[in-house]
Amino acid sequence: MPLRSFVTHCAPLAAVLALVAGCAATIDQDGLEQRTAQAIGRSVGQFTVTDRSEETGGRINYTASTRDGKTYRCYLYGATGFQKAMSFGQTPHSDAICTAMVGGSGKALPAQPAAGPKGASAECNALLRAAGRC
């Protein structure tokens, strides 16, 4: 196969492979744990990260579980290889966004009374009152 033919056939494949490789997030496990520790208010080492999955564009979804049984679903955006290359390494990773999962500790949380007008309940907030639903 002549060189010119090889280049014309392989160049598109090489471009696609480079693009796909550039879509993966570049954050390491330590960076992920540091951002998670900040988001959930625990020190690194007091929780484990499991169920990690990456989406196109650098979003990383994962579960953080603490030693005392609390569970958080988290995500963050890690700069992809392509983004780092285009910004000369200056694209930062996002902070972790974590949501405590109900029942993660196996204990029901006590109902908290809502602060508001007399007769208001936890299920009736200002938006529901404005909508006429309570």
C-alpha positions as protocol buffer text, in pm:
chain_id: "A"
residue {
  index: 1
  type: MET
  ca { x: 0 y: 0 z: 0 }
}
residue {
  index: 2
  type: PRO
  ca { x: 151 y: 333 z: -102 }
}
residue {
  index: 3
  type: LEU
  ca { x: 210 y: 590 z: 170 }
}
residue {
  index: 4
  type: ARG
  ca { x: -41 y: 835 z: 27 }
}
residue {
  index: 5
  type: SER
  ca { x: -316 y: 572 z: 26 }
}
residue {
  index: 6
  type: PHE
  ca { x: -226 y: 471 z: 382 }
}
residue {
  index: 7
  type: VAL
  ca { x: -247 y: 831 z: 504 }
}
residue {
  index: 8
  type: THR
  ca { x: -581 y: 898 z: 333 }
}
residue {
  index: 9
  type: HIS
  ca { x: -733 y: 583 z: 482 }
}
residue {
  index: 10
  type: CYS
  ca { x: -588 y: 609 z: 832 }
}
residue {
  index: 11
  type: ALA
  ca { x: -602 y: 986 z: 891 }
}
residue {
  index: 12
  type: PRO
  ca { x: -980 y: 994 z: 958 }
}
residue {
  index: 13
  type: LEU
  ca { x: -949 y: 700 z: 1197 }
}
residue {
  index: 14
  type: ALA
  ca { x: -663 y: 868 z: 1383 }
}
residue {
  index: 15
  type: ALA
  ca { x: -866 y: 1190 z: 1411 }
}
residue {
  index: 16
  type: VAL
  ca { x: -1165 y: 1005 z: 1556 }
}
residue {
  index: 17
  type: LEU
  ca { x: -946 y: 819 z: 1806 }
}
residue {
  index: 18
  type: ALA
  ca { x: -779 y: 1143 z: 1915 }
}
residue {
  index: 19
  type: LEU
  ca { x: -1119 y: 1310 z: 1958 }
}
residue {
  index: 20
  type: VAL
  ca { x: -1262 y: 1020 z: 2160 }
}
residue {
  index: 21
  type: ALA
  ca { x: -951 y: 1002 z: 2379 }
}
residue {
  index: 22
  type: GLY
  ca { x: -983 y: 1374 z: 2443 }
}
residue {
  index: 23
  type: CYS
  ca { x: -1338 y: 1334 z: 2580 }
}
residue {
  index: 24
  type: ALA
  ca { x: -1239 y: 1146 z: 2896 }
}
residue {
  index: 25
  type: ALA
  ca { x: -1205 y: 1341 z: 3219 }
}
residue {
  index: 26
  type: THR
  ca { x: -850 y: 1390 z: 3341 }
}
residue {
  index: 27
  type: ILE
  ca { x: -913 y: 1420 z: 3718 }
}
residue {
  index: 28
  type: ASP
  ca { x: -737 y: 1161 z: 3932 }
}
residue {
  index: 29
  type: GLN
  ca { x: -878 y: 973 z: 4234 }
}
residue {
  index: 30
  type: ASP
  ca { x: -710 y: 1209 z: 4484 }
}
residue {
  index: 31
  type: GLY
  ca { x: -866 y: 1515 z: 4322 }
}
residue {
  index: 32
  type: LEU
  ca { x: -1206 y: 1345 z: 4319 }
}
residue {
  index: 33
  type: GLU
  ca { x: -1179 y: 1257 z: 4689 }
}
residue {
  index: 34
  type: GLN
  ca { x: -1065 y: 1608 z: 4788 }
}
residue {
  index: 35
  type: ARG
  ca { x: -1360 y: 1769 z: 4611 }
}
residue {
  index: 36
  type: THR
  ca { x: -1601 y: 1513 z: 4759 }
}
residue {
  index: 37
  type: ALA
  ca { x: -1464 y: 1572 z: 5112 }
}
residue {
  index: 38
  type: GLN
  ca { x: -1535 y: 1943 z: 5073 }
}
residue {
  index: 39
  type: ALA
  ca { x: -1888 y: 1878 z: 4939 }
}
residue {
  index: 40
  type: ILE
  ca { x: -1997 y: 1637 z: 5215 }
}
residue {
  index: 41
  type: GLY
  ca { x: -1804 y: 1788 z: 5505 }
}
residue {
  index: 42
  type: ARG
  ca { x: -1589 y: 1483 z: 5578 }
}
residue {
  index: 43
  type: SER
  ca { x: -1215 y: 1428 z: 5570 }
}
residue {
  index: 44
  type: VAL
  ca { x: -1055 y: 1227 z: 5293 }
}
residue {
  index: 45
  type: GLY
  ca { x: -1043 y: 867 z: 5413 }
}
residue {
  index: 46
  type: GLN
  ca { x: -1374 y: 884 z: 5602 }
}
residue {
  index: 47
  type: PHE
  ca { x: -1570 y: 771 z: 5295 }
}
residue {
  index: 48
  type: THR
  ca { x: -1535 y: 546 z: 4994 }
}
residue {
  index: 49
  type: VAL
  ca { x: -1609 y: 627 z: 4631 }
}
residue {
  index: 50
  type: THR
  ca { x: -1793 y: 358 z: 4433 }
}
residue {
  index: 51
  type: ASP
  ca { x: -2004 y: 325 z: 4117 }
}
residue {
  index: 52
  type: ARG
  ca { x: -1789 y: 572 z: 3927 }
}
residue {
  index: 53
  type: SER
  ca { x: -1897 y: 630 z: 3568 }
}
residue {
  index: 54
  type: GLU
  ca { x: -1803 y: 892 z: 3312 }
}
residue {
  index: 55
  type: GLU
  ca { x: -2024 y: 1061 z: 3058 }
}
residue {
  index: 56
  type: THR
  ca { x: -1924 y: 1236 z: 2740 }
}
residue {
  index: 57
  type: GLY
  ca { x: -1796 y: 1585 z: 2809 }
}
residue {
  index: 58
  type: GLY
  ca { x: -1618 y: 1504 z: 3133 }
}
residue {
  index: 59
  type: ARG
  ca { x: -1908 y: 1451 z: 3377 }
}
residue {
  index: 60
  type: ILE
  ca { x: -1822 y: 1193 z: 3643 }
}
residue {
  index: 61
  type: ASN
  ca { x: -2106 y: 1034 z: 3842 }
}
residue {
  index: 62
  type: TYR
  ca { x: -2031 y: 835 z: 4157 }
}
residue {
  index: 63
  type: THR
  ca { x: -2150 y: 732 z: 4503 }
}
residue {
  index: 64
  type: ALA
  ca { x: -1975 y: 835 z: 4824 }
}
residue {
  index: 65
  type: SER
  ca { x: -2045 y: 619 z: 5131 }
}
residue {
  index: 66
  type: THR
  ca { x: -1932 y: 719 z: 5480 }
}
residue {
  index: 67
  type: ARG
  ca { x: -1823 y: 487 z: 5757 }
}
residue {
  index: 68
  type: ASP
  ca { x: -2135 y: 571 z: 5959 }
}
residue {
  index: 69
  type: GLY
  ca { x: -2364 y: 453 z: 5678 }
}
residue {
  index: 70
  type: LYS
  ca { x: -2457 y: 777 z: 5502 }
}
residue {
  index: 71
  type: THR
  ca { x: -2473 y: 766 z: 5124 }
}
residue {
  index: 72
  type: TYR
  ca { x: -2434 y: 1052 z: 4877 }
}
residue {
  index: 73
  type: ARG
  ca { x: -2481 y: 1057 z: 4499 }
}
residue {
  index: 74
  type: CYS
  ca { x: -2228 y: 1296 z: 4353 }
}
residue {
  index: 75
  type: TYR
  ca { x: -2107 y: 1434 z: 4025 }
}
residue {
  index: 76
  type: LEU
  ca { x: -1845 y: 1674 z: 3902 }
}
residue {
  index: 77
  type: TYR
  ca { x: -1707 y: 1787 z: 3571 }
}
residue {
  index: 78
  type: GLY
  ca { x: -1345 y: 1706 z: 3504 }
}
residue {
  index: 79
  type: ALA
  ca { x: -1162 y: 1885 z: 3228 }
}
residue {
  index: 80
  type: THR
  ca { x: -1116 y: 1654 z: 2931 }
}
residue {
  index: 81
  type: GLY
  ca { x: -786 y: 1603 z: 2756 }
}
residue {
  index: 82
  type: PHE
  ca { x: -917 y: 1807 z: 2463 }
}
residue {
  index: 83
  type: GLN
  ca { x: -1020 y: 2096 z: 2691 }
}
residue {
  index: 84
  type: LYS
  ca { x: -683 y: 2093 z: 2864 }
}
residue {
  index: 85
  type: ALA
  ca { x: -502 y: 2093 z: 2531 }
}
residue {
  index: 86
  type: MET
  ca { x: -710 y: 2380 z: 2393 }
}
residue {
  index: 87
  type: SER
  ca { x: -663 y: 2591 z: 2708 }
}
residue {
  index: 88
  type: PHE
  ca { x: -295 y: 2501 z: 2758 }
}
residue {
  index: 89
  type: GLY
  ca { x: -383 y: 2316 z: 3080 }
}
residue {
  index: 90
  type: GLN
  ca { x: -575 y: 2606 z: 3232 }
}
residue {
  index: 91
  type: THR
  ca { x: -925 y: 2449 z: 3240 }
}
residue {
  index: 92
  type: PRO
  ca { x: -1009 y: 2363 z: 3602 }
}
residue {
  index: 93
  type: HIS
  ca { x: -1220 y: 2074 z: 3729 }
}
residue {
  index: 94
  type: SER
  ca { x: -1553 y: 2164 z: 3891 }
}
residue {
  index: 95
  type: ASP
  ca { x: -1639 y: 2123 z: 4256 }
}
residue {
  index: 96
  type: ALA
  ca { x: -1826 y: 1806 z: 4351 }
}
residue {
  index: 97
  type: ILE
  ca { x: -2203 y: 1834 z: 4383 }
}
residue {
  index: 98
  type: CYS
  ca { x: -2340 y: 1576 z: 4628 }
}
residue {
  index: 99
  type: THR
  ca { x: -2692 y: 1492 z: 4743 }
}
residue {
  index: 100
  type: ALA
  ca { x: -2756 y: 1292 z: 5060 }
}
residue {
  index: 101
  type: MET
  ca { x: -2968 y: 991 z: 4975 }
}
residue {
  index: 102
  type: VAL
  ca { x: -3274 y: 940 z: 5195 }
}
residue {
  index: 103
  type: GLY
  ca { x: -3241 y: 618 z: 5387 }
}
residue {
  index: 104
  type: GLY
  ca { x: -2867 y: 607 z: 5329 }
}
residue {
  index: 105
  type: SER
  ca { x: -2813 y: 557 z: 5702 }
}
residue {
  index: 106
  type: GLY
  ca { x: -3108 y: 321 z: 5741 }
}
residue {
  index: 107
  type: LYS
  ca { x: -3269 y: 561 z: 5991 }
}
residue {
  index: 108
  type: ALA
  ca { x: -3570 y: 780 z: 5926 }
}
residue {
  index: 109
  type: LEU
  ca { x: -3513 y: 1148 z: 5987 }
}
residue {
  index: 110
  type: PRO
  ca { x: -3761 y: 1318 z: 6222 }
}
residue {
  index: 111
  type: ALA
  ca { x: -4001 y: 1561 z: 6058 }
}
residue {
  index: 112
  type: GLN
  ca { x: -3900 y: 1923 z: 6107 }
}
residue {
  index: 113
  type: PRO
  ca { x: -4176 y: 2180 z: 6150 }
}
residue {
  index: 114
  type: ALA
  ca { x: -4173 y: 2451 z: 5888 }
}
residue {
  index: 115
  type: ALA
  ca { x: -4108 y: 2804 z: 5999 }
}
residue {
  index: 116
  type: GLY
  ca { x: -4388 y: 3021 z: 5877 }
}
residue {
  index: 117
  type: PRO
  ca { x: -4736 y: 3147 z: 5948 }
}
residue {
  index: 118
  type: LYS
  ca { x: -4953 y: 2982 z: 6211 }
}
residue {
  index: 119
  type: GLY
  ca { x: -5098 y: 2656 z: 6084 }
}
residue {
  index: 120
  type: ALA
  ca { x: -4833 y: 2602 z: 5814 }
}
residue {
  index: 121
  type: SER
  ca { x: -4697 y: 2250 z: 5788 }
}
residue {
  index: 122
  type: ALA
  ca { x: -4376 y: 2110 z: 5644 }
}
residue {
  index: 123
  type: GLU
  ca { x: -4568 y: 2006 z: 5331 }
}
residue {
  index: 124
  type: CYS
  ca { x: -4708 y: 2357 z: 5277 }
}
residue {
  index: 125
  type: ASN
  ca { x: -4449 y: 2616 z: 5181 }
}
residue {
  index: 126
  type: ALA
  ca { x: -4476 y: 2961 z: 5025 }
}
residue {
  index: 127
  type: LEU
  ca { x: -4478 y: 2829 z: 4669 }
}
residue {
  index: 128
  type: LEU
  ca { x: -4754 y: 2577 z: 4742 }
}
residue {
  index: 129
  type: ARG
  ca { x: -4960 y: 2844 z: 4921 }
}
residue {
  index: 130
  type: ALA
  ca { x: -4917 y: 3082 z: 4625 }
}
residue {
  index: 131
  type: ALA
  ca { x: -5033 y: 2806 z: 4392 }
}
residue {
  index: 132
  type: GLY
  ca { x: -5339 y: 2745 z: 4610 }
}
residue {
  index: 133
  type: ARG
  ca { x: -5246 y: 2386 z: 4686 }
}
residue {
  index: 134
  type: CYS
  ca { x: -5270 y: 2406 z: 5066 }
}
